């Protein structure tokens, strides 16, 4: 049986949406769902857990996520937001 965990994506100043995540689901799918919900291109965002960058090919199980908070930031190049 695949367990489901709750994740919260935090991107100030927006209220955080919550997601239920299967441990076998790739983070890429959840990141895209977040971006779609916010009407933002996923390629302009960075996702990190405990301030470590998330690799989209990893799964929630590989990252050992259990009701964790995923921080979302806008990517920046040279101090300017993309």
C-alpha positions in Angstrom: 0.0 0.0 0.0 1.3 3.4 -1.0 1.1 5.9 1.9 0.0 9.5 1.3 1.6 12.5 3.0 0.6 16.1 3.3 3.0 18.8 2.0 2.7 22.5 2.3 4.3 24.8 -0.3 5.3 28.1 1.1 5.9 31.1 -1.2 5.5 34.4 0.6 3.4 36.5 0.4 0.9 34.0 -1.0 -1.1 31.7 1.3 0.4 28.2 1.2 -1.6 25.6 -0.8 -1.5 22.1 0.7 -1.0 18.9 -1.4 -1.3 15.2 -0.7 1.6 13.4 -2.1 2.1 9.7 -2.7 5.6 8.5 -1.7 6.1 7.1 -5.2 5.2 10.3 -7.0 8.0 12.4 -8.6 8.4 15.9 -7.1 8.2 17.2 -10.7 4.5 16.4 -10.8 3.8 18.2 -7.6 5.9 21.2 -8.6 3.9 21.5 -11.8 0.6 21.2 -10.0 1.7 24.0 -7.6 2.8 26.3 -10.6 -0.4 25.6 -12.4 -2.5 26.4 -9.3 -0.6 29.7 -9.0 -0.6 30.3 -12.8 3.2 30.6 -12.9 5.6 28.9 -15.3 7.3 26.1 -13.2 10.7 26.9 -14.9 10.8 30.2 -13.1 10.5 28.6 -9.6 13.0 26.8 -7.3 11.7 24.3 -4.7 13.7 23.4 -1.6 13.3 21.4 1.6 15.3 22.4 4.6 17.1 24.8 2.2 18.4 22.0 0.0 17.4 22.2 -3.7 14.8 19.6 -4.7 15.7 17.5 -7.8 12.5 17.0 -9.8 13.3 13.3 -10.6 13.2 12.4 -6.9 10.2 11.0 -5.3 8.7 12.0 -1.9 9.8 8.6 -0.6 13.4 9.2 -1.7 13.4 12.6 0.0 11.8 11.0 3.1 9.0 13.6 3.1 6.5 13.3 5.9 4.2 16.3 6.4 7.0 18.6 5.4 7.1 22.1 4.2 8.5 22.8 0.7 9.8 26.3 0.2 9.2 27.9 -3.2 11.3 30.8 -4.5 11.5 32.7 -7.8 14.7 31.9 -9.7 17.0 34.8 -10.0 19.9 35.5 -12.3 22.3 38.4 -11.4 19.8 39.7 -8.8 16.9 40.0 -11.2 13.8 37.8 -11.1 13.4 35.7 -14.3 
